Amino acid sequence: MVVALTFAGIVLEVIVNAILAVATLAAADGLGDHKEIAVVGGAVILATIVFGGGTLLIRHRQPWSRGLGLGLMIGWALVTIVTAGFCTGVNTSLYTDGGL
């Protein structure tokens, strides 16, 4: 059960990441030259959802919640590795080189 919900947590994180990415890009579009503010905000919100929510789910100490919490955190790490940090806001070129 834990393993199955870990995979479900990974899928959930990808969905949350996609929704938040669209919201971040929409917010960045309205900020003109200060698009980095939206990227920082999106990255902080995503990290709070993933790691805060994941920690709370793990601390709930139920098999379903433990798997889902681990899946959220593993999903964030996988998305960060696969996209070189662009989709999670970790890549520093988003802030320094005007990546948007």
C-alpha positions as CSV (number, residue, x, y, z in Angstrom):
1,M,0.0,0.0,0.0
2,V,2.8,2.4,0.8
3,V,4.6,1.7,-2.5
4,A,1.4,2.2,-4.5
5,L,0.6,5.5,-2.8
6,T,4.2,6.6,-3.2
7,F,3.7,6.4,-7.0
8,A,0.4,8.2,-6.6
9,G,2.2,10.9,-4.6
10,I,4.7,11.3,-7.5
11,V,1.8,11.7,-10.0
12,L,0.1,14.2,-7.6
13,E,3.3,16.3,-7.3
14,V,3.6,16.5,-11.1
15,I,0.0,17.6,-11.4
16,V,0.5,20.2,-8.6
17,N,3.7,21.4,-10.2
18,A,2.0,21.8,-13.6
19,I,-0.8,23.8,-12.1
20,L,1.5,26.0,-10.1
21,A,3.8,26.5,-13.1
22,V,0.9,27.9,-15.2
23,A,-0.1,30.2,-12.3
24,T,3.5,31.3,-11.8
25,L,3.9,32.1,-15.5
26,A,0.6,34.0,-15.5
27,A,1.8,36.0,-12.5
28,A,5.2,36.7,-14.1
29,D,3.5,38.0,-17.2
30,G,1.9,40.8,-15.3
31,L,5.1,41.9,-13.5
32,G,7.0,43.3,-16.4
33,D,10.7,43.5,-15.6
34,H,10.4,41.9,-12.2
35,K,9.5,38.4,-13.3
36,E,12.0,36.9,-10.8
37,I,9.6,37.8,-8.0
38,A,6.9,35.5,-9.4
39,V,9.4,32.7,-9.9
40,V,10.7,33.0,-6.3
41,G,7.1,33.0,-5.0
42,G,6.1,30.0,-7.1
43,A,9.2,28.1,-6.0
44,V,8.6,28.8,-2.3
45,I,4.9,27.9,-2.6
46,L,5.7,24.6,-4.3
47,A,8.4,23.7,-1.7
48,T,6.0,24.6,1.1
49,I,3.2,22.4,-0.4
50,V,5.5,19.5,-1.2
51,F,7.8,19.4,1.9
52,G,5.3,20.9,4.4
53,G,2.4,18.7,3.2
54,G,4.7,15.7,2.8
55,T,6.0,16.0,6.3
56,L,2.6,16.4,7.8
57,L,1.4,13.3,5.8
58,I,4.4,11.3,7.0
59,R,3.8,12.3,10.6
60,H,0.2,11.2,10.4
61,R,1.6,7.7,10.7
62,Q,-0.9,5.9,8.5
63,P,0.3,3.7,5.7
64,W,-1.6,5.6,3.1
65,S,-0.4,9.0,4.3
66,R,3.2,7.9,4.7
67,G,3.3,6.7,1.0
68,L,1.6,9.9,-0.3
69,G,4.0,12.1,1.7
70,L,7.1,10.3,0.5
71,G,5.7,10.4,-3.1
72,L,5.3,14.1,-3.0
73,M,8.9,14.6,-1.9
74,I,10.3,12.0,-4.3
75,G,8.2,13.6,-7.1
76,W,9.7,17.0,-6.4
77,A,13.2,15.5,-6.5
78,L,12.5,13.7,-9.8
79,V,11.0,16.7,-11.5
80,T,14.0,18.8,-10.3
81,I,16.5,16.3,-11.7
82,V,14.7,15.7,-15.0
83,T,14.1,19.4,-15.8
84,A,17.4,20.6,-14.4
85,G,15.5,22.7,-11.9
86,F,13.5,24.8,-14.3
87,C,10.1,23.4,-13.3
88,T,10.8,23.6,-9.5
89,G,12.5,27.0,-9.5
90,V,15.8,25.7,-8.3
91,N,17.8,26.6,-11.5
92,T,19.7,29.8,-10.8
93,S,19.6,30.9,-14.4
94,L,15.9,31.7,-13.9
95,Y,16.9,34.5,-11.5
96,T,20.2,35.7,-13.0
97,D,20.0,35.4,-16.8
98,G,16.4,36.4,-17.3
99,G,15.3,32.9,-18.1
100,L,11.6,33.9,-18.4
